[in-house]
Amino acid sequence: MKKYILALLIAPVLGLTISSCSLEEKSEYFVGPDQYYDNVSQCRIAVNSTYHYLKTLYAFRHFTVTEAHTDLIYEAAPTVPMAGLQLSPAQPDFAEDIWQYCYKSIMWANGVLEHLPTAPIEDWDKLNFLQETATMRAFYYYLLTSHFGDVPFYTEEVATQSDLDRIARYPRMSAVATRTYLINELNDYLTQMKDADLSGNNDKKFYVRTSEIEENRAGAPMALMLVAKMAMWNAAKDTEHEPEYWYDIALTALHELEGIYGALAQYPLQEVMFRYKNTPESIFEIQHTYTSGALTYVSNLAAVCTPYKTVVEKDENGRCTVATYDGLTIPELGVDATTWTPARPNVYFSAGLQLYKGPDQRAEINMAWRYPANDEGQEFKSVNTRPWLGPKFWCPNMYTTNDSNNYKIFRYADAVLMMAECYCAKRDQTNFLKYLNMTRQRAGLGDYTFRNWEKALAEIQDERARELFGEFQRKFDLVRWGIWYQRTSEFSDYDEVQLNIRPCHEYLPIPDKQVVYSGHSLDNKEYNKYGM
């Protein structure tokens, strides 16, 4: 049975293009269950399995959950119940995918971490693979705890059916305890990595930007970012430690990132657009490629982030030859795209936080009032009260819904604003202003004038909205700050969200079938309070 499950661990990478791995896997690297982990190539293939479900997880429905159920964006799609927050344990929708694919990825990572230590490969390669796998496992637990709060936690290998049955009955574990374990584990690997870098015996280095890592794999920057993210969650949720304890842990990791990435001003603002792949500012991206008629690894986010397309002319074969997007010709988008009901900014964002023709240079990337995005451009037809989502999310020359952009999950500007937030919590005005003004200055805004700490926190919350707009994390921020229900109820422009929203929607429901499968060790008590 153990060999069978190990075979399942490796089999999914065969013939697939997966995030942060080579597009071409050589057939001789695929081996039987008795031969795993015999060389670097086999170990790399095993680690690749932990990236397998990223494409499935990061698509338009994840965007809906993390961005369109917030104060910044809405998605008025009556045929998509999830868009209107029609979520419950009986109708979990995308919550089921997140639960299933995160735990599958964790199972694979646990198996890899069980067997890698005995692989007959160089110590440097072994440490690299161990850190990468532990980082990916931590990422999936980060997603689970951010989406569901307390979730079952396990690190052992699933080697038999009895293992699987036993683990399936694990109850929820404190999200604080889960994050604490992962923070300690990642910090241990980071210490070993730093020692390896300082040894001077390696041609390669761990502590480099993600764009300098072969195939943009999850290295030290990703591990450091996760330590900081989880520590800041714990600062908000831990009742045993003072928040400052966790802010100090976050700052230690964030300053390590600062040592790797340097000054934010060196990274062009234009490169935050998803079409620009693996840019120097990037910490973690979902890797996508598209070649017409050949190997594809794509998603579909741009289909809900592009203005409505209208076919204007067709050739004799019925193929579109001229198309407009809300009345305008946009050459970069071509004529072959398929657009779905678009998500759009809430008025709170487009008329309050980032004004049309205001000084914030990010506005023309985040939103589209006109095309081209300058004073000579023409306005779209349907932007009287609100714009479309901007070129940050558009996929040039998209064919049907095949979005080949890379989705930016973590980048350095996020880390800079996290430092500002930590120093705000620690009442360090000098450093708070130093890091807050880094993103403002790059965007063309003046320096922030300090008034008091309450307004300072509100400014960080607004600046994260402006800088990280649409990058799969606004809901996580609002939940961490304890203001998701209030802000979404007040500022969402979608009637269905206003009608259906309940405090329990702060976290996603665990699917009913998972509760049953656990023997009711799992629960949805918060949803039960509202009759769901």
PADRENKOL-486540 format. One line per 2 residues: number of its first residue (from 1); their letters; for each residue y, z, x of C-alpha. Coordinates in pm, 1 decimal, decimal comma. Layout:
% residues N
NUM = a = Y:Z:X ~ ...
END
This chain:
% residues 532
1 = mk = 0,0:0,0:0,0 ~ 238,9:82,4:283,3
3 = ky = 192,9:-259,8:441,1 ~ 251,5:-424,6:105,3
5 = il = 582,3:-249,1:52,4 ~ 693,1:-329,0:406,9
7 = al = 618,6:-692,1:331,8 ~ 849,0:-668,4:31,4
9 = li = 1114,8:-528,9:261,7 ~ 1127,0:-839,4:475,5
11 = ap = 1030,0:-1109,9:228,4 ~ 1364,0:-1133,5:42,8
13 = vl = 1546,7:-1268,4:348,7 ~ 1312,1:-1566,4:384,0
15 = gl = 1499,8:-1887,8:319,2 ~ 1812,7:-1708,7:195,4
17 = ti = 2167,8:-1703,2:321,5 ~ 2283,3:-1342,8:309,7
19 = ss = 2599,7:-1159,5:400,4 ~ 2657,3:-1104,1:770,2
21 = cs = 2350,7:-1291,3:885,9 ~ 2292,2:-1634,7:1027,1
23 = le = 2276,2:-1926,3:786,1 ~ 1968,3:-2055,2:965,3
25 = ek = 1666,6:-1824,5:1002,9 ~ 1395,7:-1964,2:1231,1
27 = se = 1053,3:-1970,8:1069,0 ~ 877,9:-1827,0:1373,5
29 = yf = 1070,7:-1503,7:1322,9 ~ 892,6:-1433,8:995,6
31 = vg = 577,8:-1233,9:1060,0 ~ 301,0:-1046,3:887,3
33 = pd = 320,0:-676,9:799,2 ~ 125,0:-574,5:1112,1
35 = qy = 386,5:-728,3:1341,7 ~ 720,1:-591,5:1223,3
37 = yd = 980,5:-461,1:1469,8 ~ 814,1:-612,9:1777,3
39 = nv = 1132,8:-778,9:1905,7 ~ 1506,3:-805,1:1849,0
41 = sq = 1476,2:-1103,6:1614,1 ~ 1231,8:-926,6:1385,5
43 = cr = 1446,6:-612,5:1382,4 ~ 1753,0:-816,8:1293,6
45 = ia = 1571,1:-980,2:1002,2 ~ 1471,9:-636,3:874,4
47 = vn = 1832,4:-516,7:893,9 ~ 1946,2:-834,6:717,6
49 = st = 1760,0:-718,9:407,6 ~ 2023,7:-451,1:352,3
51 = yh = 2284,3:-723,9:288,7 ~ 2073,4:-918,0:40,8
53 = yl = 2228,9:-802,0:-288,0 ~ 2596,1:-808,3:-187,4
55 = kt = 2645,7:-1148,0:-350,8 ~ 2494,5:-1018,7:-674,0
57 = ly = 2704,8:-703,6:-669,5 ~ 3037,3:-863,3:-580,1
59 = af = 3116,3:-1116,0:-850,3 ~ 3355,4:-1134,9:-1143,2
61 = rh = 3189,3:-849,1:-1334,7 ~ 3242,7:-606,4:-1047,2
63 = ft = 3605,2:-719,6:-1042,7 ~ 3625,4:-647,5:-1415,5
65 = vt = 3495,9:-292,4:-1369,2 ~ 3707,2:-202,2:-1066,0
67 = ea = 4029,0:-393,5:-1138,2 ~ 4049,1:-511,2:-1501,4
69 = ht = 3976,6:-163,8:-1639,4 ~ 4289,9:-19,9:-1479,1
71 = dl = 4667,0:-7,6:-1500,3 ~ 4710,3:-328,5:-1296,9
73 = iy = 4494,6:-605,4:-1448,2 ~ 4326,1:-687,0:-1778,5
75 = ea = 4071,7:-949,0:-1882,4 ~ 4102,7:-1053,0:-2246,6
77 = ap = 3756,8:-1204,2:-2290,8 ~ 3622,4:-1134,2:-2643,6
79 = tv = 3285,3:-1292,4:-2559,3 ~ 3236,6:-1049,6:-2269,0
81 = pm = 3187,0:-703,1:-2425,8 ~ 3224,7:-531,4:-2088,5
83 = ag = 3579,1:-671,4:-2054,6 ~ 3678,3:-458,7:-2354,4
85 = lq = 3512,8:-145,1:-2212,4 ~ 3221,2:-168,5:-2453,3
87 = ls = 3000,2:28,7:-2216,7 ~ 2744,0:294,5:-2306,3
89 = pa = 2402,7:413,5:-2184,3 ~ 2243,8:179,8:-2438,9
91 = qp = 2473,7:-108,4:-2339,8 ~ 2532,9:-51,6:-1966,5
93 = df = 2599,3:-416,5:-1880,3 ~ 2698,7:-441,0:-1512,4
95 = ae = 2623,4:-70,8:-1460,2 ~ 2256,2:-165,3:-1468,1
97 = di = 2303,1:-415,7:-1186,1 ~ 2494,5:-171,3:-970,3
99 = wq = 2230,2:96,4:-1018,2 ~ 1935,1:-133,7:-959,3
101 = yc = 2063,1:-331,5:-661,6 ~ 2220,3:-40,5:-477,9
103 = yk = 1897,7:159,5:-497,9 ~ 1687,2:-139,4:-394,5
105 = si = 1910,1:-184,2:-91,7 ~ 1885,1:186,6:-11,9
107 = mw = 1505,4:167,6:-34,1 ~ 1501,7:-118,5:215,7
109 = an = 1744,8:61,9:447,4 ~ 1528,0:374,2:441,3
111 = gv = 1225,7:169,8:546,4 ~ 1416,7:8,0:831,1
113 = le = 1545,1:345,0:955,1 ~ 1190,5:480,4:946,7
115 = hl = 1049,1:209,6:1174,6 ~ 1335,2:102,1:1402,2
117 = pt = 1320,3:410,3:1631,4 ~ 978,8:306,2:1763,9
119 = ap = 1063,5:-63,2:1811,1 ~ 1001,8:-184,7:2171,0
121 = ie = 1356,7:-315,5:2224,0 ~ 1650,3:-216,5:2445,0
123 = dw = 1820,6:113,3:2359,7 ~ 2156,8:-56,6:2305,5
125 = dk = 2011,2:-301,8:2052,1 ~ 1820,0:-22,5:1881,6
127 = ln = 2130,3:193,1:1844,3 ~ 2324,3:-105,1:1714,9
129 = fl = 2063,5:-178,2:1445,6 ~ 2026,1:189,4:1349,7
131 = qe = 2400,3:232,7:1309,1 ~ 2432,3:-90,1:1111,2
133 = ta = 2151,6:4,6:874,3 ~ 2281,7:359,0:825,7
135 = tm = 2627,7:216,4:757,1 ~ 2495,9:-21,5:493,6
137 = ra = 2296,8:261,0:331,1 ~ 2612,0:474,0:326,8
139 = fy = 2801,0:183,6:168,1 ~ 2557,2:162,9:-122,2
141 = yy = 2577,6:537,7:-177,8 ~ 2955,7:507,5:-158,2
143 = ll = 2940,9:250,6:-439,1 ~ 2700,7:460,0:-646,7
145 = ts = 2902,5:781,7:-618,8 ~ 3228,6:596,5:-683,1
147 = hf = 3087,4:430,0:-995,4 ~ 2861,0:705,8:-1133,5
149 = gd = 2972,1:1032,1:-970,6 ~ 2666,3:1249,2:-904,7
151 = vp = 2356,3:1034,9:-842,1 ~ 2004,2:1087,8:-703,8
153 = fy = 1996,5:1094,2:-324,7 ~ 1701,6:1024,4:-97,5
155 = te = 1648,7:901,2:258,3 ~ 1269,7:886,3:289,8
157 = ev = 1068,8:565,8:304,5 ~ 896,9:447,4:-12,7
159 = at = 550,5:380,5:129,0 ~ 325,5:434,0:-175,9
161 = qs = 343,2:411,6:-552,0 ~ 334,3:790,4:-571,5
163 = dl = 645,9:798,7:-350,5 ~ 817,0:564,3:-591,4
165 = dr = 716,7:767,5:-897,3 ~ 827,3:1093,0:-735,1
167 = ia = 1165,6:961,7:-623,5 ~ 1228,4:805,1:-964,3
169 = ry = 1232,8:1158,3:-1108,7 ~ 1500,2:1291,7:-879,6
171 = pr = 1794,5:1432,6:-1079,1 ~ 2160,5:1380,5:-1004,4
173 = ms = 2274,2:1535,4:-676,8 ~ 2631,1:1642,7:-613,0
175 = av = 2837,9:1346,6:-497,9 ~ 3016,8:1582,4:-259,4
177 = at = 2684,9:1679,1:-98,8 ~ 2577,1:1313,7:-77,8
179 = rt = 2900,2:1213,0:92,4 ~ 2885,3:1510,4:327,0
181 = yl = 2537,8:1411,5:446,9 ~ 2646,6:1051,2:501,8
183 = in = 2968,4:1147,5:680,4 ~ 2774,3:1365,5:921,7
185 = el = 2513,4:1094,5:978,4 ~ 2770,4:822,1:1043,5
187 = nd = 2973,7:1045,7:1273,9 ~ 2659,5:1115,5:1474,3
189 = yl = 2595,3:744,0:1517,9 ~ 2960,4:682,3:1601,5
191 = tq = 2943,9:944,8:1875,8 ~ 2634,9:778,6:2022,9
193 = mk = 2805,0:440,2:2002,0 ~ 3113,2:566,3:2180,5
195 = da = 2899,5:716,7:2455,3 ~ 2723,5:381,8:2491,3
197 = dl = 3057,6:202,2:2517,0 ~ 3180,4:444,0:2782,4
199 = sg = 2864,0:406,3:2988,7 ~ 2988,5:70,8:3116,2
201 = nn = 2636,2:-68,6:3127,4 ~ 2664,4:-313,6:2839,9
203 = dk = 2802,5:-664,2:2816,8 ~ 2882,5:-598,7:2449,3
205 = kf = 3083,5:-319,8:2291,4 ~ 3053,3:-130,9:1964,5
207 = yv = 3415,6:-27,4:1922,1 ~ 3571,0:-366,0:1846,6
209 = rt = 3722,2:-524,7:1538,5 ~ 3477,4:-665,8:1284,8
211 = se = 3603,7:-1018,0:1354,7 ~ 3483,0:-972,5:1714,3
213 = ie = 3131,0:-869,7:1610,7 ~ 2876,6:-1149,2:1604,6
215 = en = 2838,7:-1277,7:1247,2 ~ 3091,3:-1015,5:1127,5
217 = ra = 2823,6:-753,2:1075,0 ~ 2888,8:-392,3:972,1
219 = ga = 2983,1:-217,1:1295,7 ~ 3198,6:76,0:1401,3
221 = pm = 3503,4:-24,6:1187,4 ~ 3291,9:-28,4:870,6
223 = al = 3133,4:308,1:958,6 ~ 3473,9:462,4:1032,0
225 = ml = 3618,4:327,4:708,3 ~ 3332,0:474,5:506,7
227 = va = 3369,7:814,6:674,2 ~ 3737,9:816,2:580,5
229 = km = 3680,2:690,1:225,8 ~ 3412,1:946,8:151,5
231 = am = 3608,9:1230,0:312,9 ~ 3907,5:1151,2:90,3
233 = wn = 3682,8:1154,7:-215,9 ~ 3555,6:1495,6:-105,2
235 = aa = 3910,6:1619,9:-54,1 ~ 3964,4:1555,8:-425,2
237 = kd = 3627,7:1678,6:-555,9 ~ 3494,0:1949,9:-321,5
239 = te = 3541,4:2303,0:-458,1 ~ 3405,0:2482,9:-150,0
241 = he = 3633,3:2348,1:122,9 ~ 4009,3:2321,2:126,4
243 = pe = 4128,6:1959,9:90,2 ~ 4287,9:1975,2:434,3
245 = yw = 3940,9:2012,4:588,4 ~ 3843,4:1671,2:454,7
247 = yd = 4179,8:1511,1:526,6 ~ 4137,5:1606,7:891,7
249 = ia = 3793,6:1443,0:897,8 ~ 3938,6:1130,8:738,0
251 = lt = 4227,0:1120,1:984,4 ~ 3995,0:1147,8:1282,1
253 = al = 3810,4:835,1:1166,1 ~ 4130,4:654,5:1068,6
255 = he = 4292,3:713,5:1405,1 ~ 3978,1:574,7:1568,7
257 = le = 4036,0:262,7:1359,1 ~ 4397,5:258,9:1469,2
259 = gi = 4278,1:260,8:1829,1 ~ 4070,5:-50,8:1755,7
261 = yg = 4315,1:-244,8:1537,2 ~ 4656,8:-142,9:1674,4
263 = al = 4981,2:-234,3:1499,4 ~ 4955,1:-368,9:1144,7
265 = aq = 5252,8:-598,4:1203,3 ~ 5045,0:-825,1:1428,7
267 = yp = 4830,8:-937,6:1133,0 ~ 4990,8:-1214,8:920,1
269 = lq = 5042,1:-1119,3:556,2 ~ 4929,6:-1465,4:442,7
271 = ev = 4579,5:-1397,5:577,1 ~ 4503,9:-1138,1:309,3
273 = mf = 4412,7:-1430,9:83,1 ~ 4040,2:-1453,6:20,3
275 = ry = 4022,3:-1814,7:141,7 ~ 4092,7:-1700,3:499,2
277 = kn = 3759,8:-1571,4:625,1 ~ 3686,8:-1296,0:874,7
279 = tp = 4046,1:-1258,3:986,1 ~ 4136,2:-1008,6:1260,5
281 = es = 4264,4:-752,7:1006,1 ~ 3933,6:-754,6:818,5
283 = if = 3698,8:-455,2:826,3 ~ 3438,0:-575,9:574,8
285 = ei = 3411,3:-897,7:374,9 ~ 3152,1:-1042,1:140,0
287 = qh = 3043,1:-1356,0:323,5 ~ 3034,2:-1681,4:127,1
289 = ty = 2974,0:-2042,0:227,5 ~ 2961,4:-2364,2:31,4
291 = ts = 2866,7:-2714,6:136,4 ~ 2833,2:-2969,8:-141,1
293 = ga = 2471,8:-3080,8:-175,4 ~ 2348,5:-2840,2:92,0
295 = lt = 2288,5:-2469,9:141,2 ~ 2504,3:-2252,4:-81,8
297 = yv = 2597,2:-1888,8:-87,6 ~ 2877,9:-1850,0:-335,9
299 = sn = 3005,8:-1633,5:-618,6 ~ 3232,8:-1686,2:-918,7
301 = la = 3538,2:-1460,6:-899,9 ~ 3787,4:-1746,2:-870,1
303 = av = 3670,5:-1878,0:-1208,4 ~ 3841,0:-1579,5:-1377,6
305 = ct = 4140,7:-1570,6:-1140,7 ~ 4267,5:-1928,8:-1179,5
307 = py = 4505,6:-2058,7:-1450,2 ~ 4350,0:-2250,4:-1737,9
309 = kt = 4240,5:-2597,7:-1635,8 ~ 4298,3:-2903,1:-1857,4
311 = vv = 4131,0:-3238,2:-1791,4 ~ 4402,1:-3505,2:-1808,8
313 = ek = 4212,2:-3818,8:-1704,0 ~ 3848,7:-3919,8:-1649,6
315 = de = 3689,5:-4218,0:-1478,0 ~ 3437,1:-4453,7:-1637,9
317 = ng = 3156,3:-4208,6:-1556,1 ~ 3326,9:-3922,4:-1734,8
319 = rc = 3424,8:-3742,2:-1414,8 ~ 3761,7:-3570,8:-1411,4
321 = tv = 4013,2:-3754,5:-1192,5 ~ 4334,3:-3576,9:-1294,6
323 = at = 4360,9:-3212,8:-1397,8 ~ 4636,5:-2962,7:-1455,6
325 = yd = 4635,1:-2584,2:-1440,6 ~ 4850,6:-2443,7:-1719,8
327 = gl = 5049,8:-2766,3:-1714,2 ~ 5093,0:-2807,8:-1339,1
329 = ti = 4911,3:-3021,1:-1085,8 ~ 4782,9:-2802,2:-802,2
331 = pe = 4646,2:-3025,2:-525,7 ~ 4479,9:-2739,2:-336,2
333 = lg = 4260,3:-2662,2:-641,1 ~ 4140,6:-3020,2:-683,6
335 = vd = 3993,7:-3148,9:-1008,9 ~ 3635,6:-3019,8:-1010,3
337 = at = 3689,6:-2649,4:-1082,1 ~ 3564,7:-2478,2:-1395,8
339 = tw = 3783,7:-2192,0:-1519,0 ~ 3685,6:-1910,6:-1751,2
341 = tp = 3907,7:-1680,9:-1958,0 ~ 4146,3:-1564,3:-1686,1
343 = ar = 4224,1:-1209,1:-1591,2 ~ 4598,8:-1144,1:-1573,6
345 = pn = 4831,2:-874,8:-1442,4 ~ 4942,4:-603,9:-1681,5
347 = vy = 5314,4:-596,1:-1754,1 ~ 5325,8:-256,8:-1579,8
349 = fs = 5245,1:-434,4:-1253,3 ~ 5419,1:-770,1:-1291,3
351 = ag = 5740,2:-636,5:-1446,4 ~ 5748,9:-302,2:-1268,2
353 = lq = 5570,9:-270,1:-937,9 ~ 5608,6:-625,9:-804,0
355 = ly = 5897,4:-814,6:-956,4 ~ 5931,2:-1189,2:-998,0
357 = kg = 6159,3:-1322,8:-720,0 ~ 6191,0:-972,3:-577,8
359 = pd = 6190,9:-889,7:-204,8 ~ 5819,1:-806,9:-184,9
361 = qr = 5652,9:-1103,2:-12,0 ~ 5313,2:-998,4:-149,1
363 = ae = 5424,0:-1093,2:-501,6 ~ 5382,2:-1465,9:-433,4
365 = in = 5028,6:-1402,9:-304,2 ~ 4916,5:-1159,8:-574,8
367 = ma = 5069,6:-1344,5:-870,6 ~ 5159,5:-1698,4:-972,5
369 = wr = 5471,3:-1755,8:-1180,6 ~ 5530,2:-2103,2:-1037,9
371 = yp = 5378,6:-2363,1:-808,4 ~ 5448,0:-2405,1:-523,9
373 = an = 5535,7:-2038,9:-481,4 ~ 5896,5:-2090,6:-375,5
375 = de = 6233,8:-2144,4:-536,4 ~ 6174,0:-2519,1:-573,3
377 = gq = 5841,4:-2477,1:-751,4 ~ 5786,6:-2540,7:-1121,2
379 = ef = 5700,7:-2254,9:-1353,9 ~ 5370,4:-2259,5:-1537,9
381 = ks = 5384,0:-2312,6:-1913,5 ~ 5239,9:-1976,3:-2015,2
383 = vn = 5428,3:-1727,0:-1800,5 ~ 5704,3:-1613,0:-2031,5
385 = tr = 5604,2:-1247,2:-2015,5 ~ 5340,0:-1234,0:-1742,3
387 = pw = 5214,8:-1448,7:-1453,3 ~ 4867,4:-1564,1:-1360,0
389 = lg = 4672,7:-1406,9:-1078,9 ~ 4793,8:-1566,0:-759,4
391 = pk = 4665,3:-1782,0:-472,9 ~ 4514,7:-1474,8:-307,4
393 = fw = 4218,6:-1528,4:-541,7 ~ 4214,1:-1907,7:-584,7
395 = cp = 3938,7:-2110,3:-417,3 ~ 4066,7:-2443,9:-281,0
397 = nm = 3867,1:-2744,1:-405,3 ~ 3624,6:-2525,4:-597,9
399 = yt = 3335,1:-2720,0:-751,0 ~ 3253,6:-2588,4:-1101,3
401 = tn = 3250,4:-2208,2:-1055,1 ~ 3122,2:-2207,9:-694,8
403 = ds = 3373,0:-1975,4:-530,9 ~ 3318,5:-1994,6:-153,9
405 = nn = 3596,4:-1752,2:-62,2 ~ 3516,4:-1431,7:121,9
407 = yk = 3604,2:-1121,7:-79,0 ~ 3792,2:-865,6:125,9
409 = if = 3645,8:-522,9:54,1 ~ 3802,3:-320,7:336,6
411 = ry = 4086,9:-421,6:564,0 ~ 4314,9:-242,5:804,7
413 = ad = 4616,0:-211,3:571,2 ~ 4397,1:4,5:347,5
415 = av = 4328,0:236,4:641,2 ~ 4700,6:254,5:720,9
417 = lm = 4781,0:361,8:364,4 ~ 4497,0:614,8:373,6
419 = ma = 4664,1:770,3:678,5 ~ 4990,1:786,3:485,5
421 = ec = 4810,4:958,9:197,2 ~ 4644,1:1212,1:426,7
423 = yc = 4973,9:1299,6:589,5 ~ 5134,3:1326,1:246,2
425 = ak = 4868,5:1581,3:150,3 ~ 4930,7:1769,1:477,3
427 = rd = 5310,0:1764,2:417,6 ~ 5374,7:1583,1:746,5
429 = qt = 5685,7:1383,8:659,0 ~ 5721,0:1203,9:992,9
431 = nf = 5371,2:1056,9:992,7 ~ 5371,2:998,7:617,8
433 = lk = 5676,3:773,8:655,0 ~ 5541,9:610,4:971,3
435 = yl = 5227,1:478,0:805,8 ~ 5368,3:411,9:459,5
437 = nm = 5644,5:198,1:606,6 ~ 5399,2:-15,4:803,6
439 = tr = 5278,9:-197,3:492,1 ~ 5624,4:-201,4:335,6
441 = qr = 5782,2:-354,3:645,7 ~ 5517,5:-626,1:674,2
443 = ag = 5583,1:-714,4:309,1 ~ 5959,1:-744,1:363,8
445 = lg = 6055,0:-419,7:188,7 ~ 6294,1:-164,2:328,3
447 = dy = 6177,6:172,4:456,7 ~ 6096,9:434,1:195,7
449 = tf = 6354,3:708,6:141,8 ~ 6184,6:1045,6:119,3
451 = rn = 6285,8:1267,5:-174,9 ~ 6005,2:1511,8:-244,2
453 = we = 5627,9:1528,2:-211,5 ~ 5555,6:1453,3:-576,9
455 = ka = 5748,7:1127,7:-552,9 ~ 5589,0:1058,2:-215,4
457 = la = 5239,1:1067,4:-368,4 ~ 5355,5:844,4:-653,7
459 = ei = 5489,3:596,7:-399,5 ~ 5155,5:587,3:-215,6
461 = qd = 4980,0:520,2:-545,2 ~ 5221,6:235,4:-617,7
463 = er = 5206,5:95,8:-264,2 ~ 4826,9:87,0:-271,8
465 = ar = 4858,8:-111,4:-595,6 ~ 5094,6:-362,3:-435,7
467 = el = 4905,2:-400,2:-108,6 ~ 4543,4:-390,3:-230,8
469 = fg = 4590,9:-567,1:-563,7 ~ 4262,4:-708,4:-690,0
471 = ef = 4050,6:-591,8:-395,3 ~ 3775,0:-413,5:-590,7
473 = qr = 3903,3:-57,8:-559,6 ~ 4189,5:29,6:-796,1
475 = kf = 3961,4:215,4:-1037,1 ~ 3810,2:413,0:-749,5
477 = dl = 4159,4:523,2:-645,7 ~ 4259,6:622,9:-998,1
479 = vr = 3938,9:820,2:-1053,5 ~ 3974,9:992,2:-715,8
481 = wg = 4331,2:1093,0:-806,6 ~ 4216,0:1214,5:-1149,9
483 = iw = 4450,1:982,5:-1342,5 ~ 4229,3:688,8:-1445,1
485 = yq = 4206,6:765,9:-1817,0 ~ 4575,2:843,3:-1854,8
487 = rt = 4699,3:542,9:-1656,2 ~ 4460,5:289,9:-1807,3
489 = se = 4523,0:414,5:-2162,6 ~ 4896,1:389,1:-2107,7
491 = fs = 4926,7:60,7:-1920,1 ~ 4633,2:-168,0:-2008,0
493 = dy = 4752,8:-470,3:-2206,8 ~ 4415,3:-548,1:-2363,3
495 = de = 4377,1:-415,0:-2717,4 ~ 3999,1:-382,4:-2684,7
497 = vq = 4036,7:-153,3:-2385,3 ~ 4291,1:55,0:-2574,6
499 = ln = 4051,9:77,0:-2869,8 ~ 3734,4:160,4:-2678,9
501 = ir = 3845,4:370,4:-2383,9 ~ 3710,7:726,2:-2367,4
503 = pc = 3739,5:986,9:-2090,1 ~ 3367,0:943,2:-2017,5
505 = he = 3434,9:586,4:-1903,7 ~ 3584,5:731,6:-1587,6
507 = yl = 3233,9:679,8:-1450,3 ~ 2978,1:420,5:-1553,9
509 = pi = 2682,8:522,9:-1772,3 ~ 2338,9:551,3:-1619,0
511 = pd = 2133,3:293,9:-1814,1 ~ 1914,3:449,7:-2083,9
513 = kq = 1600,5:291,0:-1942,1 ~ 1666,1:461,6:-1606,9
515 = vv = 1702,6:795,2:-1785,3 ~ 1369,1:740,4:-1960,2
517 = ys = 1201,5:621,9:-1640,1 ~ 1317,4:941,4:-1467,1
519 = gh = 1139,8:1153,0:-1728,3 ~ 1487,8:1258,0:-1843,0
521 = sl = 1567,3:1414,2:-1506,9 ~ 1878,5:1199,0:-1529,8
523 = dn = 2134,4:1233,6:-1806,6 ~ 2456,1:1097,6:-1956,7
525 = ke = 2600,9:1424,7:-2085,8 ~ 2961,9:1304,4:-2070,2
527 = yn = 2879,0:997,1:-2278,2 ~ 2673,8:1208,4:-2519,8
529 = ky = 2989,6:1407,5:-2601,1 ~ 3132,0:1091,1:-2756,0
531 = gm = 2820,6:999,6:-2949,4 ~ 2695,2:747,0:-2695,5
END
